[in-house]
């Protein structure tokens, strides 16, 4: 089954680091954005196979206050 997810990424010390926004726990890195994308796909596959389930994409959000 094909799913679309949002790749969220940033640069950290010359590495592209990112995650699948809708799937908590799927993080990776790469030397290029393309490598990061492939690594995230691999991380998703490994995580879903390890759990022997289809990962759910429903994520809940709640705004919270934090003292500074």
MOSULRA-V939997 format. One record per residue. N is the residue number from 0. SS is DSSP state (2 for helix, 1 for strand, 0 for the rest). PHI is phi in degrees with one decimal (999 if undefined). Layout:
BEGIN
N_SS_PHI + N_SS_PHI
END
This chain:
BEGIN
0_0_999 + 1_0_-98.6 + 2_0_-126.4 + 3_0_-111.0 + 4_0_-130.6 + 5_0_-94.0 + 6_1_-87.6 + 7_1_-108.2 + 8_1_-146.6 + 9_1_-150.8 + 10_1_-105.0 + 11_1_-137.1 + 12_0_50.8 + 13_0_69.9 + 14_1_-112.9 + 15_1_-88.8 + 16_1_-116.5 + 17_1_-158.8 + 18_1_-150.3 + 19_1_-89.7 + 20_0_-57.1 + 21_0_-84.7 + 22_0_-120.1 + 23_0_-57.3 + 24_0_96.3 + 25_0_-98.4 + 26_1_-123.4 + 27_1_-164.5 + 28_1_-149.8 + 29_1_-163.9 + 30_0_-74.3 + 31_0_-131.9 + 32_2_-62.7 + 33_2_-64.1 + 34_2_-66.3 + 35_2_-58.9 + 36_2_-59.0 + 37_2_-64.2 + 38_2_-65.6 + 39_2_-66.6 + 40_2_-61.7 + 41_2_-63.3 + 42_2_-61.7 + 43_2_-61.9 + 44_2_-61.7 + 45_2_-62.0 + 46_2_-65.6 + 47_2_-69.0 + 48_2_-70.1 + 49_2_-64.5 + 50_2_-87.4 + 51_0_52.8 + 52_0_-141.9 + 53_0_-84.9 + 54_0_-67.9 + 55_0_-86.3 + 56_0_-103.8 + 57_0_-83.2 + 58_0_-121.3 + 59_0_-101.3 + 60_0_-127.7 + 61_0_-144.5 + 62_0_-78.7 + 63_0_-128.7 + 64_0_-97.8 + 65_0_-132.2 + 66_0_-69.8 + 67_0_-105.4
END
